[in-house]
């Protein structure tokens, strides 16, 4: 169960956005109902924020929000809750309202700023579900407020305004604009510590979406240095970013930390979590650890692929022992990181020519966030020892074009095949083809 809006936001930003939309809506509804229930028992929220929660909940119940609309609504709601806009109702007794958290006493929204923010909120997320958001008018009001009052605003007002800028840019998938706004938030002095931490984490996620992996790592690392707690989103983000930079030992250590944290918090780990770990061990040629993970996966999930991997690993380890070689030096094993892809019919005079090692491609962050699915057909040559000749890899066809090509090519580079032998010597096998498929809903894979 999610515990905060900040945690809910992470569902929309991280690499695993392939989570079914129905699952996301159920998580959102449970969180909003709990927050409204707590607010009913003891007033914690400004009426504007509470009404916004009720509107989002009603729209979800009526299935009126798609992925992008829901993401924008949650980001705007989080900005309202963080701002803790004071109520216009002066008759509300202080005895009926819980005092705000100490972190929110540093400032309040002045009447002009409060009115402008309320107007912007109404334009970006109208209370009337039949009224379309007017992002153009919202941007004009944001710019007007920034230009006229930003220099004289207190820290809370500045962070609230900039958060609405990030909401605007994210609703348009304008990640560079959102990055600039988040970076400006960090320049506010003094800045509430919870706001600083949330901003650093958002920067880590957004820089990853822009494939600026070093900047992503730097922001996540700064978050960890400042935070008193660890976070699964941060560990996952660090692991993926280091992986993209081919810093595999670092990727491994952060992924293990992520899995340990999930276990400590009583969360279930999925087969994809173990498959990614197994892929890292294989990349590092730590086949002994890969074997142990494969055994765990069989006990937990009993998936046919894991049984195949287990047999292949034992066979290779036995072959290594028989030849007197170190098991860790083996360069082949049937480690397949869960097919979000599927093989096409591959060429070869004796039928299909399937890889011993098939590394699962990464799901590009931007594609996952936008709900894009597709496939890529690659062609390549396998050399006499079973390796793919990198210069031979080409994309035969793809749908959509140029979205998954890089991910498919990088995965293909790590494939291993049983060498084609003629008269006892390995020969090249040209024109081998493989079809990768990326699917957000892969129950039928």
C-alpha positions in Angstrom: 0.0 0.0 0.0 1.3 3.4 -0.9 1.7 5.8 2.0 2.0 9.2 0.3 1.5 11.2 -2.9 5.2 11.3 -3.4 5.3 7.5 -3.5 2.4 7.5 -5.9 4.2 9.9 -8.2 7.1 7.4 -8.4 4.8 4.9 -10.0 4.5 7.2 -13.0 8.2 8.0 -13.4 10.3 4.9 -12.9 11.3 2.3 -15.4 8.6 -0.2 -14.4 5.8 1.9 -15.9 4.7 -1.2 -17.7 2.5 -1.8 -14.6 -1.0 -2.4 -15.8 -3.0 0.9 -15.7 -5.8 -0.9 -13.8 -3.3 -1.6 -11.0 -2.2 2.0 -11.0 -5.8 3.3 -10.7 -6.5 0.9 -7.8 -3.4 2.1 -6.0 -4.5 5.7 -6.5 -8.0 5.1 -5.3 -6.9 3.3 -2.2 -4.5 6.1 -1.3 -6.9 8.9 -1.9 -9.7 7.3 0.0 -7.4 6.8 3.0 -6.2 10.4 2.9 -9.8 11.7 2.7 -10.8 9.4 5.5 -8.0 10.8 7.7 -9.0 14.3 6.7 -12.6 13.7 7.7 -11.6 12.5 11.1 -9.3 15.4 11.7 -9.0 18.3 9.2 -5.5 18.2 7.6 -6.1 19.5 4.1 -7.1 22.8 2.6 -10.6 22.5 1.1 -9.2 23.1 -2.4 -6.8 20.1 -2.0 -9.6 17.9 -0.5 -12.0 18.8 -3.3 -9.2 18.0 -5.9 -8.8 14.5 -4.3 -12.6 13.9 -4.5 -12.7 15.0 -8.1 -9.8 12.7 -9.1 -11.4 9.8 -7.2 -14.8 10.4 -8.9 -13.1 10.5 -12.3 -11.3 7.2 -11.6 -14.6 5.6 -10.5 -16.2 6.7 -13.8 -13.1 5.6 -15.8 -12.6 9.1 -17.2 -8.8 9.4 -16.8 -6.2 7.9 -18.9 -2.5 7.4 -17.8 -1.3 10.8 -18.8 -4.3 12.7 -17.3 -4.0 10.8 -14.0 -0.3 11.5 -13.8 -0.8 15.2 -14.3 -3.6 15.3 -11.8 -1.5 13.6 -9.1 1.4 16.0 -9.7 -0.9 19.0 -9.4 -2.5 17.6 -6.3 0.8 17.0 -4.6 1.8 20.6 -5.2 -1.4 21.8 -3.5 -0.9 19.5 -0.5 2.7 20.6 -0.2 1.7 24.2 -0.3 -0.9 23.7 2.4 -2.9 26.7 1.1 -4.6 28.4 4.1 -8.4 28.4 4.2 -10.5 31.5 3.3 -13.0 30.5 6.0 -12.1 32.6 9.0 -14.9 31.1 11.0 -13.1 27.7 11.1 -12.0 27.2 14.7 -8.4 26.4 15.3 -9.6 23.7 17.7 -11.1 21.8 14.8 -7.9 21.9 12.7 -4.8 19.9 13.4 -1.7 22.2 13.5 0.3 22.0 10.3 3.6 20.1 10.4 6.5 22.1 11.7 8.1 22.0 8.2 5.2 24.0 6.9 5.4 26.9 9.4 8.2 28.6 7.5 5.8 30.6 5.4 2.3 31.0 4.0 0.8 32.0 0.7 -0.1 35.7 0.6 -3.6 36.5 -0.7 -2.4 37.5 -4.2 -0.3 34.4 -4.6 -3.0 32.2 -3.1 -5.6 33.6 -5.6 -3.3 33.2 -8.5 -2.3 29.6 -7.6 -6.0 28.7 -7.1 -6.8 30.1 -10.6 -3.9 28.2 -12.1 -5.1 25.0 -10.4 -8.6 25.5 -11.9 -7.2 26.0 -15.4 -4.9 23.0 -15.2 -7.5 20.7 -13.5 -11.0 22.1 -13.8 -13.5 21.0 -11.2 -16.1 20.5 -13.9 -15.2 17.2 -15.7 -16.9 18.5 -18.8 -14.4 21.4 -19.1 -11.1 20.8 -20.8 -7.9 21.9 -19.1 -6.6 25.2 -20.5 -2.8 24.8 -20.3 -2.1 27.8 -22.5 -4.0 30.1 -20.1 -2.4 28.4 -17.1 1.1 29.0 -18.6 0.3 32.6 -19.1 -0.7 33.0 -15.5 2.3 31.2 -14.3 4.6 33.4 -16.3 2.8 36.5 -15.1 3.0 35.5 -11.5 6.7 34.6 -11.8 7.6 37.9 -13.5 5.6 40.2 -11.2 6.1 38.6 -7.8 8.8 35.9 -7.7 11.6 38.1 -6.4 9.5 39.2 -3.4 8.0 35.8 -2.6 8.9 33.8 0.5 10.4 30.4 0.1 7.1 28.5 0.3 5.5 30.7 -2.4 8.5 30.2 -4.7 8.5 26.4 -4.3 4.8 26.2 -4.8 4.9 28.3 -8.0 7.9 26.3 -9.4 6.1 23.0 -8.5 3.1 24.2 -10.6 5.6 24.9 -13.4 6.9 21.3 -13.2 3.3 20.0 -13.3 2.7 22.1 -16.4 5.8 20.8 -18.2 5.2 17.2 -17.1 1.6 17.3 -18.5 3.2 18.1 -21.9 6.0 15.5 -21.5 8.4 18.5 -21.7 11.1 17.0 -19.5 13.7 19.6 -20.2 11.3 22.3 -19.0 10.5 20.3 -15.9 14.2 19.7 -15.2 14.8 23.4 -15.3 12.0 24.1 -12.9 13.2 21.4 -10.5 16.7 22.7 -10.6 15.5 26.2 -9.8 13.6 24.8 -6.7 17.0 23.6 -5.4 18.3 27.2 -5.4 15.6 28.4 -3.0 17.1 29.3 0.4 15.9 28.2 2.8 14.2 25.2 1.2 12.1 22.8 3.3 14.1 19.5 3.6 11.2 17.3 2.5 10.8 19.5 -0.6 14.5 19.3 -1.3 14.5 15.5 -1.1 11.4 15.1 -3.3 13.0 17.5 -5.8 16.3 15.5 -5.9 14.4 12.3 -6.4 12.3 13.7 -9.2 15.5 15.0 -10.8 17.0 11.6 -10.7 14.0 10.2 -12.4 13.7 12.9 -15.1 17.4 12.8 -16.0 17.0 9.1 -16.4 14.1 9.7 -18.7 16.3 12.0 -20.8 19.1 9.3 -20.7 21.4 11.7 -18.8 22.6 8.8 -16.6 25.4 10.6 -14.8 23.2 13.5 -13.8 20.6 11.0 -12.6 23.1 9.2 -10.5 24.4 12.4 -9.0 20.9 13.5 -7.9 20.1 10.1 -6.4 23.4 10.1 -4.6 22.7 13.5 -3.2 19.3 12.3 -2.0 20.8 9.4 -0.2 23.4 11.6 1.5 20.7 13.9 2.8 17.9 11.4 3.6 17.6 9.6 6.9 15.8 6.7 5.2 16.4 4.6 2.1 14.0 4.4 -0.8 13.3 1.6 -3.3 12.8 4.1 -6.2 16.2 5.5 -5.6 17.9 2.1 -5.5 16.2 1.0 -8.6 17.1 4.3 -10.4 20.7 4.0 -9.4 20.9 0.4 -10.6 19.4 1.2 -14.0 21.6 4.3 -14.5 24.8 2.4 -13.6 23.7 -0.4 -15.9 23.3 2.0 -18.8 26.8 3.3 -18.2 28.0 -0.3 -18.2 29.0 0.0 -14.5 27.7 -3.4 -13.7 29.2 -4.0 -10.2 27.5 -0.7 -9.0 24.3 -1.7 -10.7 24.4 -5.0 -8.9 25.0 -3.6 -5.5 22.2 -1.1 -5.8 19.8 -3.8 -7.1 20.6 -6.1 -4.2 20.0 -3.2 -1.8 16.6 -2.5 -3.5 15.6 -6.2 -3.1 16.7 -6.2 0.6 14.7 -3.1 1.3 11.6 -4.5 -0.3 11.9 -7.7 1.8 12.5 -5.6 5.0 9.3 -3.6 4.3 7.3 -6.8 3.7 6.9 -6.2 -0.1 6.7 -9.0 -2.6 9.4 -9.3 -5.1 8.4 -10.3 -8.6 10.0 -12.6 -11.1 11.2 -9.6 -13.1 13.2 -8.5 -10.0 15.0 -11.8 -9.9 15.5 -12.0 -13.6 17.2 -8.6 -13.7 19.5 -9.7 -10.8 20.2 -12.9 -12.7 21.1 -10.9 -15.8 23.5 -8.8 -13.9 25.3 -11.9 -12.5 25.5 -13.3 -16.0 26.9 -10.0 -17.4 29.5 -10.1 -14.6 30.1 -13.8 -15.4 29.3 -14.8 -11.8 27.7 -18.1 -12.8 27.8 -19.5 -9.3 25.5 -16.7 -8.1 23.4 -17.0 -11.2 22.8 -20.6 -10.3 21.7 -19.8 -6.8 19.3 -17.1 -8.1 17.9 -19.5 -10.6 17.2 -22.1 -7.9 15.4 -19.4 -5.9 13.3 -18.5 -9.0 12.3 -22.1 -9.5 11.1 -22.4 -5.9 9.3 -19.1 -6.0 7.8 -19.1 -9.5 8.3 -22.6 -11.1 8.6 -21.0 -14.6 9.7 -23.3 -17.5 12.4 -20.8 -18.5 14.0 -21.1 -15.1 14.1 -24.9 -15.4 15.8 -24.5 -18.8 18.3 -22.1 -17.3 19.0 -24.4 -14.4 19.7 -27.4 -16.7 21.9 -25.2 -19.0 23.9 -23.8 -16.0 24.5 -27.3 -14.6 25.5 -28.6 -18.0 28.0 -25.8 -18.5 29.4 -26.1 -15.0 29.9 -29.8 -15.5 31.6 -29.2 -18.8 33.9 -26.7 -17.1 34.7 -29.1 -14.3 35.4 -31.9 -16.8 37.8 -29.7 -18.8 39.5 -28.4 -15.7 38.5 -24.8 -16.4 37.2 -22.3 -13.9 33.4 -22.1 -13.9 33.6 -18.4 -13.6 35.5 -18.2 -16.9 32.6 -19.8 -18.9 31.4 -17.6 -21.7 28.1 -19.4 -22.4 25.0 -20.1 -20.3 21.3 -20.1 -21.1 20.3 -17.1 -19.0 17.2 -15.5 -20.4 15.9 -12.4 -18.6 12.2 -12.9 -19.1 10.9 -12.5 -22.5 9.3 -9.1 -23.0 10.5 -10.2 -26.4 9.9 -13.3 -28.5 12.0 -15.1 -31.2 11.2 -15.0 -34.8 11.9 -18.0 -37.0 15.6 -18.0 -37.4 17.5 -19.2 -40.5 19.6 -22.3 -40.7 19.6 -25.3 -42.9 18.8 -27.5 -39.9 15.9 -25.4 -38.7 15.8 -22.7 -36.0 19.1 -21.3 -34.8 18.3 -20.2 -31.3 20.7 -18.5 -28.9 22.0 -20.2 -25.8 22.1 -16.8 -24.2 19.4 -14.3 -24.8 19.7 -11.1 -22.8 16.4 -9.2 -22.4 16.5 -5.7 -23.8 15.8 -2.7 -21.6 12.4 -1.1 -21.9 13.2 2.6 -22.9 12.0 4.9 -20.1 10.3 7.4 -22.4 8.5 4.6 -24.3 7.2 3.0 -21.0 6.0 6.3 -19.7 4.1 7.1 -22.8 2.6 3.6 -23.0 4.4 2.8 -26.3 4.6 -0.9 -27.3 6.4 -2.3 -30.4 8.8 -4.7 -32.0 12.2 -4.7 -33.7 13.5 -7.4 -36.1 17.3 -7.5 -36.2 19.7 -9.4 -38.5 23.3 -10.3 -37.7 26.1 -12.8 -38.2 27.2 -15.4 -35.6 31.0 -16.1 -35.8 32.7 -19.5 -35.4 32.8 -19.4 -31.6 29.1 -18.5 -31.2 29.5 -14.7 -30.6 27.5 -12.1 -32.5 29.7 -9.9 -34.7 28.7 -6.4 -33.6 29.4 -4.7 -36.9 27.0 -7.1 -38.6 23.9 -6.1 -36.5 21.3 -4.3 -38.5 17.6 -3.4 -38.0 15.5 -5.1 -40.7 12.2 -3.6 -39.6 10.7 -2.0 -36.6 7.4 -0.7 -35.4 7.4 2.1 -34.4 10.6 3.2 -36.1 13.6 4.3 -34.0 12.0 3.8 -30.6 13.4 0.4 -29.6 16.2 0.0 -32.1 19.0 1.0 -29.7 17.7 -1.3 -26.9 17.4 -4.2 -29.4 20.9 -3.7 -30.8 22.5 -3.5 -27.4 20.8 -6.7 -26.3 21.8 -8.5 -29.5 25.5 -7.8 -28.8 25.3 -10.0 -25.7 23.7 -13.1 -27.4 25.6 -16.3 -27.4 25.0 -19.2 -29.8 26.1 -22.8 -30.2 28.8 -22.5 -32.9 28.0 -24.0 -36.3 30.6 -26.7 -36.9 31.8 -28.0 -40.3 34.5 -30.6 -40.3 35.3 -29.8 -36.7 35.7 -26.1 -37.2 33.4 -23.3 -36.3 32.0 -21.3 -39.2 30.2 -18.0 -39.5 26.4 -18.1 -39.8 25.2 -14.9 -41.6 21.7 -13.5 -41.8 20.5 -14.8 -38.4 17.3 -12.9 -37.4 15.7 -12.3 -34.1 12.5 -10.5 -33.2 12.2 -8.5 -30.0 8.8 -7.4 -28.7 8.1 -4.8 -26.0 4.7 -5.1 -24.4 3.2 -3.3 -21.4 0.7 -6.0 -20.8 2.6 -9.3 -21.2 0.2 -11.9 -19.7 0.1 -13.6 -23.0 3.9 -13.7 -23.5 
